[in-house]
Amino acid sequence: MFKELKQRIENGNSFFLYVVSSSGKKVSLVSQGRNKKEVKKNLKLKIQSKPEKYKNKDAILLYITFREPDNRYTFGDMLVNIISYKIENDLSIKSIDKDWIRYVTFTKEYINDEGWNNEYLHNIALATSNNLLKFNILSMPDYEYVESKLKN
């Protein structure tokens, strides 16, 4: 399962942009693509059709990367990286935290046992928008931590 998922993501969309509702309680997938440039281009097309809907909104970009753990302190075979953005009143898109490293990890074992569901991305964006996740340089949360925070 993990091998097939990795191949599918590497050959398809690996960047996903969610817009946060004004209340911060909901997130909606508004753009996806193979890279950040494609996601921003798709978002700009949506903004042009309904500019008022996107003014002064928070957005969360999730993008998936893979790594081979090279030591026992490296956790996660798949990472969902997180970057927060602000869509300004003039509809420009500004990164809020481009220098801050945040991600949620998945192990091969988790994917092989539980499978993959795009709802995982939605849940990560939702937990991020509600400030439910704790990030620090020494450890990043895994997906099971995300699920536990959303249930509380």
TIMARFI-470806 format. One record per residue: residue number from 1; x, y, z of N, C-alpha, C, CB in turn. Coordinates in steps of 0.2 Angstrom, whole numbers, plus 5000, padded with zeros to 4 digits. Glycine has a CB too. Layout:
# TIMARFI-470806
NUM, X, Y, Z, X, Y, Z, X, Y, Z, X, Y, Z
...
***
This chain:
# TIMARFI-470806
1, 5004, 4994, 5000, 5000, 5000, 5000, 5004, 5006, 5000, 4995, 5000, 5006
2, 5009, 5007, 5004, 5013, 5013, 5005, 5017, 5014, 4998, 5019, 5012, 5011
3, 5020, 5009, 4995, 5023, 5010, 4989, 5019, 5012, 4984, 5026, 5003, 4987
4, 5013, 5010, 4983, 5008, 5012, 4978, 5006, 5020, 4979, 5002, 5008, 4978
5, 5005, 5021, 4986, 5003, 5028, 4988, 5009, 5033, 4986, 5001, 5028, 4995
6, 5015, 5031, 4988, 5021, 5035, 4986, 5021, 5036, 4979, 5027, 5032, 4989
7, 5020, 5031, 4975, 5021, 5032, 4967, 5015, 5036, 4965, 5020, 5025, 4964
8, 5009, 5036, 4967, 5003, 5039, 4965, 5004, 5047, 4967, 4997, 5037, 4968
9, 5007, 5048, 4973, 5008, 5055, 4975, 5013, 5058, 4971, 5009, 5056, 4982
10, 5019, 5055, 4970, 5025, 5058, 4966, 5023, 5059, 4959, 5030, 5053, 4967
11, 5018, 5055, 4956, 5016, 5056, 4949, 5010, 5060, 4948, 5015, 5049, 4946
12, 5007, 5063, 4954, 5001, 5067, 4954, 5001, 5073, 4958, 4995, 5063, 4956
13, 4996, 5075, 4961, 4996, 5081, 4965, 4999, 5079, 4972, 4988, 5083, 4966
14, 5003, 5083, 4974, 5006, 5083, 4981, 5005, 5089, 4985, 5013, 5080, 4981
15, 5002, 5094, 4982, 5001, 5101, 4986, 4994, 5102, 4986, 5005, 5106, 4982
16, 4991, 5104, 4992, 4984, 5105, 4994, 4983, 5111, 4998, 4981, 5099, 4997
17, 4979, 5116, 4995, 4978, 5122, 4999, 4971, 5122, 5002, 4979, 5128, 4994
18, 4971, 5123, 5008, 4964, 5124, 5012, 4963, 5131, 5014, 4964, 5119, 5018
19, 4957, 5134, 5013, 4955, 5140, 5016, 4951, 5139, 5022, 4951, 5144, 5010
20, 4953, 5143, 5027, 4950, 5142, 5034, 4944, 5147, 5034, 4955, 5144, 5039
21, 4938, 5145, 5037, 4932, 5149, 5038, 4934, 5154, 5042, 4926, 5144, 5040
22, 4929, 5159, 5042, 4930, 5165, 5047, 4930, 5163, 5054, 4925, 5170, 5045
23, 4926, 5158, 5056, 4926, 5156, 5063, 4932, 5152, 5065, 4920, 5152, 5064
24, 4936, 5149, 5059, 4942, 5145, 5061, 4940, 5138, 5062, 4946, 5148, 5066
25, 4933, 5136, 5062, 4931, 5129, 5064, 4930, 5125, 5058, 4924, 5130, 5067
26, 4931, 5128, 5052, 4930, 5123, 5046, 4936, 5125, 5041, 4923, 5124, 5042
27, 4938, 5120, 5037, 4943, 5121, 5031, 4940, 5118, 5025, 4950, 5118, 5033
28, 4941, 5121, 5019, 4939, 5119, 5013, 4945, 5119, 5008, 4934, 5124, 5010
29, 4945, 5113, 5005, 4951, 5112, 5000, 4949, 5116, 4994, 4951, 5105, 4998
30, 4953, 5121, 4992, 4951, 5126, 4986, 4956, 5125, 4980, 4952, 5133, 4989
31, 4962, 5122, 4981, 4967, 5121, 4976, 4971, 5115, 4977, 4970, 5128, 4975
32, 4973, 5112, 4972, 4978, 5107, 4972, 4982, 5107, 4966, 4975, 5100, 4974
33, 4988, 5104, 4967, 4993, 5103, 4961, 4999, 5100, 4962, 4994, 5110, 4958
34, 5003, 5100, 4957, 5010, 5096, 4958, 5015, 5100, 4961, 5012, 5094, 4951
35, 5014, 5107, 4962, 5019, 5111, 4965, 5016, 5117, 4968, 5025, 5113, 4960
36, 5019, 5121, 4971, 5016, 5127, 4974, 5014, 5132, 4969, 5022, 5130, 4979
37, 5018, 5133, 4964, 5016, 5138, 4958, 5009, 5136, 4955, 5022, 5138, 4953
38, 5008, 5129, 4954, 5002, 5127, 4951, 4996, 5128, 4956, 5003, 5120, 4949
39, 4997, 5127, 4962, 4992, 5128, 4967, 4990, 5136, 4968, 4994, 5126, 4974
40, 4995, 5140, 4968, 4994, 5147, 4968, 4990, 5149, 4962, 5000, 5151, 4969
41, 4992, 5147, 4956, 4989, 5149, 4950, 4981, 5147, 4950, 4992, 5145, 4944
42, 4980, 5140, 4952, 4973, 5138, 4952, 4969, 5142, 4957, 4973, 5131, 4955
43, 4972, 5144, 4963, 4969, 5148, 4968, 4967, 5155, 4965, 4973, 5149, 4974
44, 4972, 5158, 4961, 4971, 5165, 4958, 4965, 5165, 4954, 4977, 5167, 4955
45, 4964, 5159, 4950, 4958, 5158, 4946, 4951, 5158, 4950, 4958, 5152, 4941
46, 4952, 5155, 4955, 4946, 5155, 4960, 4944, 5161, 4963, 4946, 5149, 4965
47, 4950, 5165, 4965, 4949, 5171, 4968, 4946, 5176, 4963, 4956, 5174, 4970
48, 4948, 5176, 4956, 4945, 5180, 4951, 4938, 5180, 4951, 4949, 5179, 4945
49, 4935, 5173, 4951, 4928, 5172, 4950, 4924, 5175, 4956, 4927, 5165, 4949
50, 4927, 5174, 4962, 4923, 5176, 4968, 4928, 5180, 4973, 4919, 5170, 4972
51, 4930, 5186, 4972, 4935, 5189, 4976, 4933, 5190, 4983, 4937, 5195, 4973
52, 4927, 5192, 4984, 4924, 5193, 4991, 4925, 5187, 4996, 4917, 5196, 4991
53, 4924, 5182, 4993, 4924, 5175, 4997, 4931, 5174, 5000, 4922, 5169, 4992
54, 4936, 5177, 4997, 4943, 5175, 4999, 4947, 5181, 5002, 4947, 5173, 4993
55, 4944, 5187, 5002, 4947, 5192, 5005, 4949, 5191, 5013, 4943, 5199, 5004
56, 4955, 5193, 5015, 4957, 5192, 5022, 4955, 5186, 5025, 4953, 5198, 5026
57, 4957, 5180, 5022, 4956, 5173, 5024, 4963, 5170, 5026, 4952, 5169, 5019
58, 4963, 5166, 5031, 4969, 5162, 5032, 4968, 5156, 5027, 4969, 5159, 5039
59, 4974, 5153, 5025, 4975, 5147, 5021, 4980, 5143, 5024, 4976, 5149, 5014
60, 4980, 5137, 5023, 4985, 5132, 5025, 4987, 5128, 5019, 4982, 5127, 5030
61, 4993, 5128, 5017, 4996, 5124, 5012, 4999, 5117, 5015, 5001, 5127, 5008
62, 4997, 5112, 5012, 4999, 5105, 5014, 5003, 5102, 5008, 4994, 5100, 5017
63, 5009, 5100, 5009, 5012, 5096, 5004, 5016, 5090, 5006, 5017, 5101, 5000
64, 5015, 5085, 5002, 5018, 5078, 5005, 5025, 5077, 5002, 5013, 5073, 5002
65, 5029, 5075, 5006, 5036, 5073, 5004, 5037, 5066, 5007, 5041, 5078, 5006
66, 5042, 5063, 5005, 5044, 5056, 5007, 5052, 5056, 5009, 5043, 5051, 5002
67, 5053, 5052, 5014, 5060, 5052, 5016, 5062, 5045, 5018, 5062, 5057, 5021
68, 5068, 5043, 5018, 5070, 5037, 5020, 5074, 5038, 5027, 5075, 5033, 5015
69, 5071, 5036, 5033, 5074, 5037, 5039, 5081, 5035, 5039, 5070, 5034, 5045
70, 5086, 5039, 5041, 5093, 5037, 5041, 5096, 5036, 5047, 5097, 5043, 5037
71, 5092, 5036, 5053, 5094, 5034, 5059, 5088, 5033, 5064, 5099, 5040, 5062
72, 5089, 5031, 5070, 5084, 5029, 5074, 5080, 5035, 5077, 5086, 5024, 5080
73, 5083, 5041, 5076, 5079, 5047, 5078, 5075, 5050, 5073, 5085, 5052, 5081
74, 5075, 5048, 5067, 5071, 5051, 5062, 5065, 5047, 5061, 5075, 5051, 5055
75, 5059, 5050, 5062, 5053, 5047, 5062, 5049, 5049, 5056, 5049, 5048, 5069
76, 5045, 5044, 5054, 5041, 5045, 5048, 5044, 5044, 5041, 5038, 5052, 5049
77, 5040, 5041, 5037, 5042, 5039, 5030, 5039, 5044, 5026, 5041, 5032, 5028
78, 5033, 5047, 5028, 5030, 5052, 5024, 5028, 5058, 5028, 5023, 5049, 5021
79, 5029, 5063, 5025, 5028, 5070, 5029, 5023, 5074, 5026, 5035, 5074, 5030
80, 5018, 5076, 5030, 5014, 5081, 5027, 5016, 5088, 5030, 5006, 5080, 5029
81, 5019, 5092, 5026, 5022, 5098, 5028, 5017, 5104, 5028, 5028, 5101, 5023
82, 5017, 5108, 5032, 5012, 5113, 5034, 5015, 5120, 5033, 5009, 5112, 5040
83, 5012, 5125, 5029, 5014, 5132, 5029, 5007, 5136, 5029, 5018, 5133, 5022
84, 5007, 5141, 5033, 5001, 5145, 5034, 5002, 5151, 5030, 5000, 5147, 5041
85, 4996, 5153, 5027, 4996, 5159, 5022, 4990, 5164, 5024, 4996, 5157, 5015
86, 4991, 5170, 5022, 4985, 5175, 5023, 4984, 5177, 5016, 4987, 5180, 5028
87, 4977, 5177, 5014, 4975, 5180, 5008, 4973, 5187, 5010, 4969, 5176, 5005
88, 4976, 5192, 5008, 4975, 5199, 5010, 4969, 5202, 5007, 4982, 5203, 5009
89, 4967, 5208, 5010, 4961, 5212, 5007, 4962, 5213, 4999, 4960, 5218, 5011
90, 4969, 5215, 4998, 4970, 5216, 4990, 4971, 5210, 4986, 4977, 5220, 4990
91, 4970, 5204, 4990, 4970, 5197, 4987, 4977, 5194, 4985, 4966, 5197, 4980
92, 4982, 5198, 4988, 4989, 5195, 4987, 4989, 5189, 4993, 4994, 5200, 4989
93, 4994, 5185, 4992, 4995, 5179, 4996, 5001, 5180, 4999, 4994, 5172, 4992
94, 5001, 5180, 5006, 5007, 5181, 5010, 5009, 5175, 5015, 5007, 5187, 5014
95, 5015, 5173, 5015, 5016, 5167, 5019, 5017, 5170, 5026, 5023, 5164, 5017
96, 5014, 5167, 5031, 5014, 5169, 5038, 5020, 5166, 5042, 5008, 5167, 5042
97, 5022, 5160, 5040, 5027, 5156, 5044, 5032, 5152, 5039, 5024, 5152, 5049
98, 5034, 5155, 5034, 5038, 5151, 5029, 5045, 5148, 5032, 5040, 5155, 5023
99, 5047, 5151, 5037, 5054, 5149, 5040, 5053, 5144, 5046, 5058, 5155, 5043
100, 5046, 5143, 5048, 5045, 5139, 5053, 5043, 5132, 5050, 5039, 5141, 5057
101, 5047, 5127, 5052, 5046, 5120, 5050, 5041, 5116, 5054, 5053, 5116, 5050
102, 5035, 5114, 5050, 5030, 5110, 5054, 5028, 5105, 5049, 5024, 5115, 5056
103, 5027, 5099, 5052, 5024, 5093, 5048, 5021, 5088, 5052, 5030, 5090, 5043
104, 5017, 5084, 5049, 5014, 5078, 5053, 5017, 5072, 5049, 5006, 5078, 5052
105, 5019, 5067, 5053, 5022, 5061, 5050, 5017, 5055, 5050, 5028, 5059, 5055
106, 5019, 5051, 5045, 5016, 5045, 5044, 5021, 5040, 5043, 5011, 5045, 5038
107, 5020, 5034, 5046, 5025, 5028, 5045, 5022, 5024, 5039, 5026, 5024, 5051
108, 5027, 5020, 5036, 5025, 5015, 5031, 5020, 5010, 5035, 5031, 5011, 5029
109, 5021, 5008, 5041, 5017, 5004, 5044, 5010, 5006, 5045, 5020, 5002, 5051
110, 5009, 5013, 5047, 5003, 5016, 5048, 4999, 5015, 5041, 5003, 5023, 5050
111, 5002, 5017, 5036, 4999, 5017, 5029, 4997, 5010, 5027, 5003, 5021, 5024
112, 5002, 5006, 5028, 5000, 4999, 5026, 4995, 4996, 5030, 5007, 4994, 5027
113, 4994, 4998, 5037, 4989, 4995, 5041, 4982, 4998, 5040, 4991, 4995, 5048
114, 4982, 5005, 5040, 4976, 5009, 5039, 4974, 5011, 5032, 4977, 5015, 5044
115, 4979, 5011, 5028, 4977, 5013, 5021, 4978, 5021, 5021, 4970, 5011, 5019
116, 4976, 5024, 5015, 4976, 5031, 5014, 4969, 5034, 5013, 4981, 5033, 5008
117, 4968, 5039, 5016, 4961, 5043, 5015, 4963, 5050, 5014, 4956, 5041, 5020
118, 4960, 5054, 5009, 4962, 5061, 5008, 4959, 5065, 5014, 4959, 5063, 5002
119, 4954, 5062, 5018, 4952, 5065, 5024, 4957, 5066, 5029, 4946, 5060, 5027
120, 4963, 5063, 5029, 4969, 5064, 5033, 4971, 5071, 5032, 4974, 5059, 5032
121, 4971, 5073, 5026, 4974, 5080, 5024, 4969, 5085, 5027, 4975, 5081, 5017
122, 4963, 5084, 5026, 4958, 5088, 5029, 4958, 5089, 5037, 4950, 5086, 5027
123, 4959, 5083, 5040, 4960, 5083, 5047, 4966, 5087, 5049, 4960, 5076, 5050
124, 4972, 5086, 5046, 4978, 5090, 5048, 4977, 5098, 5047, 4984, 5088, 5043
125, 4973, 5100, 5041, 4972, 5107, 5040, 4967, 5109, 5046, 4969, 5108, 5033
126, 4962, 5105, 5048, 4958, 5107, 5053, 4961, 5108, 5060, 4952, 5102, 5053
127, 4965, 5103, 5061, 4969, 5103, 5068, 4973, 5109, 5068, 4972, 5097, 5069
128, 4977, 5111, 5062, 4981, 5116, 5062, 4978, 5123, 5063, 4985, 5116, 5055
129, 4972, 5124, 5059, 4968, 5130, 5060, 4965, 5131, 5067, 4962, 5130, 5055
130, 4964, 5126, 5071, 4962, 5126, 5077, 4967, 5126, 5083, 4957, 5121, 5079
131, 4974, 5127, 5080, 4979, 5127, 5085, 4979, 5121, 5090, 4979, 5133, 5089
132, 4978, 5115, 5087, 4978, 5109, 5092, 4984, 5105, 5092, 4972, 5105, 5089
133, 4989, 5107, 5087, 4995, 5103, 5086, 5001, 5107, 5089, 4996, 5102, 5079
134, 5005, 5103, 5093, 5011, 5106, 5096, 5017, 5104, 5091, 5012, 5104, 5103
135, 5021, 5109, 5089, 5027, 5107, 5085, 5033, 5110, 5089, 5026, 5111, 5078
136, 5038, 5106, 5089, 5045, 5108, 5091, 5050, 5105, 5087, 5046, 5107, 5098
137, 5056, 5108, 5087, 5062, 5105, 5083, 5064, 5098, 5084, 5068, 5110, 5084
138, 5062, 5095, 5090, 5065, 5089, 5091, 5059, 5083, 5089, 5066, 5088, 5099
139, 5053, 5085, 5089, 5048, 5080, 5087, 5042, 5083, 5084, 5046, 5076, 5093
140, 5040, 5080, 5079, 5034, 5083, 5076, 5028, 5077, 5077, 5035, 5084, 5068
141, 5022, 5080, 5077, 5017, 5075, 5079, 5016, 5070, 5073, 5010, 5078, 5080
142, 5013, 5064, 5075, 5011, 5059, 5070, 5004, 5060, 5069, 5013, 5052, 5072
143, 5001, 5056, 5064, 4994, 5057, 5062, 4990, 5054, 5068, 4993, 5053, 5056
144, 4992, 5049, 5071, 4988, 5047, 5077, 4987, 5053, 5082, 4991, 5041, 5080
145, 4991, 5057, 5083, 4991, 5062, 5088, 4986, 5067, 5085, 4998, 5066, 5088
146, 4986, 5069, 5078, 4981, 5073, 5075, 4974, 5070, 5077, 4982, 5074, 5068
147, 4973, 5064, 5076, 4966, 5061, 5077, 4964, 5062, 5084, 4966, 5053, 5075
148, 4969, 5061, 5089, 4967, 5061, 5096, 4965, 5068, 5098, 4973, 5059, 5100
149, 4968, 5073, 5095, 4966, 5080, 5096, 4960, 5082, 5093, 4972, 5085, 5093
150, 4958, 5079, 5088, 4951, 5081, 5085, 4946, 5078, 5088, 4951, 5079, 5077
151, 4947, 5072, 5092, 4942, 5069, 5096, 4940, 5072, 5102, 4944, 5061, 5097
152, 4945, 5076, 5105, 4944, 5079, 5111, 4940, 5085, 5111, 4951, 5081, 5115
***
